[in-house]
Amino acid sequence: MEYLIHLAILFAIYAILGISLNLVVGYTGLLSITHAAFYGIGAYATAILLTYFGVNFFISVVLGIIIAVVISFLIGLVLSKFSGDYYALGSFGFNIIIFSIFLNWRGLTNGALGIAGIPKPEIFGVHFFSNTMFLIIAFIFLAVVYLAARFIVRSSFGRVLKAIREDEKTIQVFGYNALYYKLAIFVISAGMAAVSGSLFASYITYVDPSTFNLMESVFILVIIILGGLANLRGSILGALFLVLLPEILRFVGLPFDIAAQMRQVIYGIIIILLMLYRPQGLIGEYKL
Amino acid sequence: MTIIETKKLKKKFDGVKAVNDLSFKIEKGKISGIIGPNGSGKTTLINLLTGIIPIDSGTVIIEGTEKLVKIKPSQVSFYGITRTFQDVRIFEQMTVLDNILVVLTERQVLKALFERHKDYYLKHAEEVLRKVDLWDKKTQLAATLSYGQRKLLEIGRALAMKAEIYFFDEPFAGLFPEMVKIISNIMKELKRSNKSIILIEHNIGLIRQLSDYVFVMDEGEILAEGVPEEVLRKKEVIEAYLGD
């Protein structure tokens, strides 16, 4: 049972990451490969605030969101001037920069050694030590992020995002400043990703830079491409599939070290097959 | 009354003069036709006036007061200008209805975030889509429309803007007579409402039928201008554009 709860918590964390990235990639058509950076910012914010300053977990989540929002605003100011391949390359560069900061700012992040002993959440004297309790928190956050994302995509704002995705220059002629819209959704998405990071840090009780490298951004991208672009339920489906995939490989009987390598190969094969046969993903509404 | 005036408008592409010192005036409430051979600068002119490409030099004066030397695409609609494109530019992976709704709703980011479908948007969108005969296809993805229907949708989107000045870039190209009739009627109706239309078109019959005034462009300059019957008889126009 503990094993299933563990998988469910990981699923909730990756579903939040998928939903938030889908707002940028699926709905707005901006191929961002920097999501792991904001995931990491949330994780480090919680790790540092809880471990070094004894801040409450829920306050650390809010502060993590604020830090991610500020940093993503600055990054977004640069990225929003780009579109297409240039956007992807620019975002790629920012992920590398943030990863380098996690790795090299030892005074703050403890470098490659990471931060251990991160406390579990606690509110009004109630401690969420058990995984079952943590699962409840994770699913509450997932529900909040899902409902917020649904609110966004169903608004007039959401419709403009789709129009930017279709033809940025054209929608501008009708009075919309695409730069503001691109910046706004990038910042919102980063704030949501930071929530995942906070959950991850407090659940695993340890963070180090390797979790937030470029491959993690690619992994989150695979979640939304597999599940479906411009479909929030697609992100949930993609997260479910990819969180369960390594476990399925383990049950097939592959040795652990081979299974880990195979996972990367399978992610690659999934992207290639999807691009060839189903570019909109399983239940997506938009083709890259 | 002059609604748009340009003074010494210039645009070069890699040293080639696409629009060369172009000065002209568009009258309010009229249909002004622009004709000319391919590459004469007609579409470049519209792209300059709607901020799609930046102006090298010159001035654009809107309604006699608003002087512009730099036009941002997102500002264009605030000057009461809207347009269609020579190569149809609709939002393909959005529904027909959303293609119209998207230009009706709130422009400011924060307000747009908290805005939902409003009945008057839907009512206006329905009115427009019925006018271009696409109401029955409102739930279809725009990508599934035929070429002619795409052109109609683009015109519907321009109509939804309730603008003062309409730029139509070859709206009749490749259309069936039935669709030509729908668009002609829309233009006549806009004119009756005292709206100004700038119509780029190669079909001389339609230019004769619809335009109050015609500009003939060649090599980025105005070769001739005047009422259609007079202009289309001019020797230099026949030589440059109409042939024998």
Contacts between the chains, C-beta under 8 A, distances in Angstrom:
chain1	res1	chain2	res2	distance
A	152	B	113	6.7
A	154	B	116	7.2
A	155	B	112	6.5
A	155	B	113	5.5
A	155	B	114	6.7
A	155	B	115	5.9
A	155	B	116	6.5
A	156	B	101	8.0
A	156	B	105	3.7
A	156	B	106	5.3
A	156	B	112	4.4
A	156	B	113	7.9
A	156	B	115	4.1
A	156	B	116	7.4
A	157	B	109	6.7
A	157	B	112	4.0
A	157	B	113	4.2
A	157	B	115	7.3
A	159	B	94	7.6
A	159	B	98	5.9
A	159	B	101	6.4
A	159	B	102	4.9
A	159	B	105	6.8
A	160	B	102	6.2
A	160	B	105	7.5
A	160	B	112	6.2
A	162	B	91	6.9
A	162	B	93	7.4
A	162	B	94	5.4
A	162	B	98	7.3
A	162	B	102	7.6
A	163	B	91	5.0
A	163	B	94	6.8
A	163	B	102	4.8
A	165	B	93	7.7
A	166	B	90	8.0
A	166	B	91	3.9
A	166	B	92	6.0
A	166	B	93	6.1
A	166	B	94	6.3
A	167	B	89	5.4
A	167	B	91	6.3
A	169	B	52	6.3
A	169	B	73	6.4
A	170	B	85	7.4
A	170	B	89	4.6
A	170	B	91	7.6
A	171	B	91	7.6
A	171	B	102	7.1
A	172	B	51	7.8
A	172	B	72	7.8
A	172	B	73	3.8
A	172	B	74	4.6
A	173	B	50	5.6
A	173	B	51	7.3
A	173	B	52	7.1
A	173	B	73	4.9
A	173	B	74	7.8
A	173	B	76	5.5
A	173	B	77	6.9
A	173	B	82	7.4
A	173	B	83	6.3
A	174	B	77	5.6
A	174	B	82	7.2
A	174	B	102	7.6
A	174	B	103	4.4
A	174	B	157	7.7
A	174	B	161	6.6
A	175	B	74	6.0
A	175	B	76	7.4
A	175	B	77	3.6
A	175	B	78	6.3
A	175	B	103	7.8
A	175	B	107	5.1
A	176	B	74	6.2
A	176	B	107	5.8
A	177	B	74	4.5
A	177	B	107	7.8
A	178	B	74	7.5
A	180	B	109	5.0
A	181	B	109	6.0
A	184	B	109	5.0
A	184	B	113	7.6
A	285	B	93	7.3
A	286	B	93	5.5
A	287	B	93	7.4
